[in-house]
Amino acid sequence: MTTLRHTLVAATAALALGASLPITAALAQGQLPTAAASPAPARLEVPQSSRVEHDDIISYLNVVAQQQRRPSVAEAARKALEVMRPHFAREAEYVLPPLGLLPALAEGRATPEMRGAIAIADRVKAEQDRLYEEHVRITGVLNDLIAAAEGERERGLVAMARQAALHSLHEVEVLYPAVILIGDRLREKLGSSG
Ligand SMILES: [Fe+2]
């Protein structure tokens, strides 16, 4: 597991940084939560920021795969989609939903309705090796896409693919551990039974 994670970090670190963050649909539509919202919502669902980010990446890759005139770039985008679409679907189903509970947990609230997050966190813990392997593959196909785009001087696509690779690394470095901590925290607060 450690080896895979280090491989992923090293592969992603090889990417040059500096691409600006894309403006997501959430920001553009003013859908960010407000500080006045209290108490924080507690929903066992993928946070909007992750959901929109995944949707943006898939939409962008779809456009490139279907409309890019350079065959090497279109093919690289198709391969990235093959790997990333099912991975994102798995994350939406059983990896990221506990993160929707974070705002409420940060306010010290834990209720029996949140208990479903414990099973999800346990599954993430059990499947970490597989999930890390998927992220290594994602980094690989994105590196291929970057190389193809650089070869055709497609600077916008290079920037987008770098951003997607950083998104992938962020999940491994921050979001997955956060999901596991949420499970541990809920077990502490709610107990193991019931
Ligand atoms: Fe992921």
Boltz pocket constraint, residues with backbone or C-beta under 6 A from the ligand:
constraints:
  - pocket:
      binder: B
      contacts: [[A, 87], [A, 91], [A, 135], [A, 168], [A, 171]]
      max_distance: 6.0
